[in-house]
């Protein structure tokens, strides 16, 4: 498991300039991944008066990247800092990168449930960090507590966890929103959702509507009182949820590569979207969301007009032959009538 810490400091690990900079990262981390994590650290956070309030205002984001060594999952936690080296309010971002055998639902959930995995402040000089090993699974008691946190919000915790995990691992035109109480343990709730995921390497879950740059989010858990909470898929802020999750397919059909198509993957994909399955004739193809295409409506509110049917060349030739035969028959009939009239 790789990690990177980005905050306001007198100097950084890679430069001597003051301000927001990378102050620590794991040995062997690629330069493009370092730059991507640093760019993902500029998230708006609340101002706090006491350091003990930092955890309550933390912003959490799970987002996938594709690196030169393969797919990876980034767990980002950004917390407010009372004051930086200049005395001004600041923020600290701690990013954890899981890849390879660590890309399992159990391992990601275990990291989220580890109280000491994320730091809230940085002391000392900028430095390189030794590699850390992600846990393979959380202890049963801790995992049970995460399930209990979700069960406290809804009567159908297991069904909702699986449904939300499916939503969080596919692309949408806009993120689905879930409203939860302000005091709910959001990190434990996300762990309970992640633990049910069938596609953990594709998860895009956040606790903020502020999607920085091109990082896409599929599921947002918003706590009570947070702005931007229109059209939630469920609202558990004021009462325990009694409704069961929607019934229906939770995963879009998967595309298959065209015959003879060459597979092309970017070295580092920061979009948070699944990379194209194939590239045909050297032209990149955009990710296709079957669900969003089927559900797309005309701006007027009416159902879209169906596309006209396409005819194959053989059908066109048949129509032409029939038309020619009809013309010939009319000509012959006209000639016979004229001869009889004479």
C-alpha positions in Angstrom: 0.0 0.0 0.0 1.4 3.4 -1.1 0.6 6.7 0.6 1.1 10.4 0.1 0.6 13.3 2.5 -0.1 16.8 1.1 -0.6 19.9 3.2 0.6 23.5 3.8 4.3 23.6 4.9 7.4 25.8 4.8 8.9 23.5 2.2 8.0 20.3 0.4 9.6 17.0 -0.3 10.4 17.9 -3.9 10.9 21.6 -3.7 11.8 24.3 -1.1 8.8 26.5 -1.8 6.3 27.1 1.0 2.6 26.6 0.7 0.5 23.5 -0.2 3.0 20.8 -1.2 3.7 17.1 -0.9 5.5 16.6 2.4 5.7 12.8 2.5 5.2 9.8 0.1 6.1 6.2 -0.2 9.4 5.0 -1.6 9.1 4.1 -5.3 5.9 6.0 -6.1 5.8 7.0 -9.7 6.0 10.7 -10.5 2.7 10.8 -12.4 0.9 9.2 -9.5 2.4 11.7 -7.1 1.2 14.6 -9.3 -2.3 13.1 -9.5 -2.6 12.7 -5.8 -1.3 16.2 -5.1 -3.9 17.6 -7.6 -6.7 15.6 -5.9 -5.8 17.3 -2.5 -7.5 20.6 -3.3 -10.9 19.9 -1.7 -12.9 22.5 0.2 -13.0 21.7 3.9 -14.7 23.5 6.9 -12.9 25.7 9.3 -12.4 24.4 12.8 -11.4 25.9 16.1 -10.0 22.8 17.8 -7.9 19.9 16.3 -10.3 17.4 18.0 -13.0 18.6 15.5 -11.0 17.6 12.5 -12.4 14.0 12.2 -16.0 15.2 12.3 -15.4 17.4 9.3 -13.2 15.0 7.3 -13.9 14.5 3.5 -13.5 11.0 2.3 -13.3 9.8 -1.3 -12.7 6.4 -3.0 -11.7 6.6 -6.6 -9.9 4.3 -9.1 -6.9 5.0 -11.2 -5.1 3.0 -13.9 -1.3 3.2 -13.4 1.5 1.8 -15.4 1.5 -1.3 -13.3 -2.3 -1.9 -13.5 -5.5 -0.7 -11.8 -5.4 0.8 -8.3 -7.8 2.2 -5.8 -7.2 5.5 -4.0 -8.6 6.2 -0.5 -8.4 9.9 0.1 -9.1 11.6 3.4 -8.9 15.4 3.7 -9.2 17.0 7.1 -9.2 20.7 8.2 -6.2 22.0 10.1 -6.6 24.8 12.7 -3.6 26.6 11.6 -0.5 26.0 9.3 3.0 27.3 9.7 1.7 30.8 8.9 -1.1 30.7 11.4 -3.8 30.5 8.8 -6.5 27.7 8.5 -5.4 24.9 6.2 -6.1 21.3 5.2 -4.2 18.0 5.2 -4.8 15.3 2.6 -3.7 11.7 3.2 -4.0 9.4 0.2 -3.7 5.6 0.4 -3.2 3.6 -2.8 -4.2 -0.1 -2.9 -3.2 -2.2 -5.9 -2.6 -5.8 -6.9 -3.7 -8.4 -4.3 -4.9 -5.5 -2.1 -7.8 -4.7 -4.5 -10.4 -6.7 -2.7 -13.6 -5.6 -1.0 -12.5 -7.0 2.3 -9.1 -5.3 2.2 -10.5 -1.9 1.3 -13.2 -2.2 4.0 -10.5 -3.2 6.5 -8.4 -0.1 5.7 -11.4 2.2 6.2 -12.1 0.5 9.6 -8.6 1.0 10.8 -8.7 4.0 13.2 -5.0 4.7 12.9 -4.6 4.4 9.1 -5.1 8.0 8.3 -3.2 10.9 9.9 -4.7 14.2 11.0 -1.5 16.3 11.3 2.1 16.2 10.0 5.1 16.9 12.1 8.8 17.0 11.3 10.7 17.4 8.0 9.4 16.2 4.6 10.4 12.6 4.1 10.0 9.3 2.2 7.7 6.8 3.9 8.3 3.0 4.1 5.9 0.7 2.3 2.9 -0.4 4.4 0.9 -3.6 4.0 -2.9 -3.3 3.7 -4.9 -5.7 6.0 -6.5 -8.5 4.2 -9.7 -8.3 6.3 -11.0 -6.5 9.3 -11.5 -8.2 12.6 -15.0 -9.7 12.9 -16.0 -7.5 15.9 -15.0 -4.3 14.0 -16.8 -5.4 10.8 -19.9 -6.2 12.9 -19.8 -2.7 14.3 -19.8 -1.3 10.7 -22.8 -3.4 9.9 -24.5 -2.2 13.0 -23.9 1.4 12.0 -25.8 0.8 8.7 -28.5 -1.3 10.5 -29.1 1.7 12.8 -30.3 3.7 9.7 -32.4 1.2 7.8 -34.4 -2.0 8.3 -32.9 -3.5 5.1 -29.2 -2.9 5.8 -27.8 -5.9 3.8 -29.9 -5.2 0.8 -29.1 -1.5 0.8 -25.4 -2.2 1.2 -25.4 -4.4 -1.9 -27.5 -1.9 -3.9 -25.4 1.1 -2.9 -22.2 -0.9 -3.7 -23.5 -1.6 -7.2 -24.4 2.1 -7.7 -21.0 3.2 -6.4 -19.1 1.1 -9.0 -20.7 2.2 -12.2 -20.7 5.5 -14.0 -23.6 8.0 -14.0 -24.5 11.3 -15.5 -24.6 12.7 -12.0 -23.9 11.0 -8.6 -26.6 9.2 -6.6 -27.1 10.9 -3.2 -27.8 9.3 0.2 -28.7 11.4 3.2 -27.5 10.3 6.6 -27.6 11.9 10.1 -24.9 14.4 11.0 -23.5 12.2 13.8 -23.5 8.9 11.8 -20.1 7.2 11.5 -19.8 7.8 7.8 -16.5 6.0 7.4 -17.9 2.8 8.9 -21.0 3.0 6.8 -18.9 3.3 3.6 -16.9 0.3 4.8 -20.1 -1.7 5.2 -21.1 -0.8 1.6 -17.6 -1.5 0.2 -17.6 -5.0 1.9 -20.6 -6.0 -0.3 -19.1 -4.7 -3.6 -18.6 -7.1 -6.5 -16.4 -4.6 -8.3 -14.3 -3.0 -5.6 -11.7 -1.7 -8.1 -14.3 0.4 -9.8 -15.8 2.1 -6.7 -16.4 5.9 -6.8 -17.8 7.0 -3.4 -17.4 10.3 -1.7 -18.7 12.4 1.2 -18.8 15.6 -0.7 -20.4 17.1 -3.8 -17.1 18.9 -4.5 -15.6 16.6 -7.2 -12.2 18.1 -7.9 -11.1 18.3 -11.4 -12.0 15.3 -13.5 -12.5 12.8 -10.6 -15.9 11.3 -11.2 -18.2 10.2 -8.3 -21.0 7.7 -8.5 -22.3 7.7 -4.9 -22.3 10.6 -2.4 -23.1 10.1 1.3 -24.2 13.5 2.6 -24.7 14.2 6.2 -27.6 16.3 7.5 -27.2 20.0 7.0 -24.8 19.7 4.1 -25.9 21.8 1.0 -26.5 20.2 -2.3 -28.8 17.4 -1.2 -31.5 17.5 -4.0 -33.1 14.3 -5.2 -31.6 11.7 -2.8 -32.2 8.0 -3.5 -32.9 7.7 0.3 -33.2 10.1 3.2 -32.3 8.6 6.6 -31.6 11.9 8.4 -34.8 12.2 10.4 -36.1 8.7 10.7 -35.0 5.1 10.3 -35.4 3.9 6.8 -38.2 1.3 6.3 -38.2 1.0 2.5 -36.3 -1.8 0.8 -33.8 -1.0 -2.0 -35.2 -0.8 -5.5 -35.6 -4.1 -7.3 -34.0 -4.5 -10.7 -30.6 -5.0 -12.3 -27.8 -3.2 -10.5 -25.0 -3.7 -13.1 -25.1 -2.6 -16.7 -24.3 -5.1 -19.4 -20.6 -5.4 -20.1 -19.2 -4.6 -23.5 -17.1 -7.1 -25.4 -14.2 -6.1 -27.7 -14.8 -6.0 -31.4 -13.1 -8.7 -33.4 -9.6 -7.7 -34.3 -9.7 -4.6 -32.1 -6.5 -3.6 -30.3 -6.7 -3.0 -26.6 -5.4 0.3 -25.5 -5.1 1.5 -21.8 -3.8 4.9 -20.6 -0.7 5.0 -18.4 -2.6 7.0 -15.7 -6.4 7.6 -15.9 -7.6 10.2 -13.5 -11.2 10.4 -14.7 -12.5 7.8 -12.4 -14.3 6.2 -15.3 -13.7 2.7 -16.7 -11.1 2.8 -19.5 -12.4 1.9 -23.0 -12.5 -1.8 -23.7 -11.1 -1.5 -27.2 -9.9 1.0 -29.7 -10.8 0.4 -33.3 -8.8 1.9 -36.2 -6.7 3.9 -33.8 -9.8 5.9 -32.7 -10.5 6.1 -29.0 -14.0 5.1 -27.9 -15.8 6.9 -25.0 -17.2 4.8 -22.2 -20.8 3.8 -22.8 -23.3 3.7 -20.0 -26.2 1.5 -21.2 -28.4 2.5 -18.2 -27.9 6.2 -18.8 -28.6 5.8 -22.6 -31.8 3.9 -22.0 -33.0 6.4 -19.4 -32.1 9.5 -21.2 -35.2 11.8 -21.9 -35.8 14.6 -24.4 -35.5 18.1 -22.8 -39.2 18.6 -23.5 -40.0 15.7 -21.2 -41.5 13.5 -23.9 -40.1 10.1 -24.7 -37.4 10.1 -27.4 -38.5 9.1 -30.9 -37.2 5.7 -32.0 -34.5 5.7 -34.6 -35.8 4.8 -38.1 -35.1 1.2 -39.1 -32.0 0.5 -41.2 -32.3 -1.6 -44.4 -29.6 -3.9 -45.5 -28.3 -3.7 -49.1 -30.1 -7.0 -50.1 -33.5 -5.5 -48.9 -32.9 -2.4 -51.0 -32.1 -4.5 -54.1 -35.3 -6.6 -53.6 -37.4 -3.4 -53.4 -35.9 -2.1 -56.7 -36.5 -5.4 -58.5 -40.2 -5.4 -57.4 -40.6 -1.8 -58.6 -39.1 -2.6 -62.0 -41.3 -5.6 -62.5 -44.4 -3.5 -61.7 -43.4 -0.9 -64.2 -42.9 -3.6 -66.9 -46.3 -5.2 -66.2 -48.0 -1.8 -66.5 -46.2 -1.2 -69.9 -47.2 -4.6 -71.3 -50.8 -4.1 -70.2 -51.0 -0.7 -71.8 -49.6 -2.1 -75.1 -52.2 -4.9 -75.2 -55.0 -2.5 -74.7 -53.9 -0.2 -77.5 -53.6 -3.2 -79.9 -57.1 -4.4 -79.1 -58.6 -0.9 -79.6 -57.2 -0.8 -83.2 
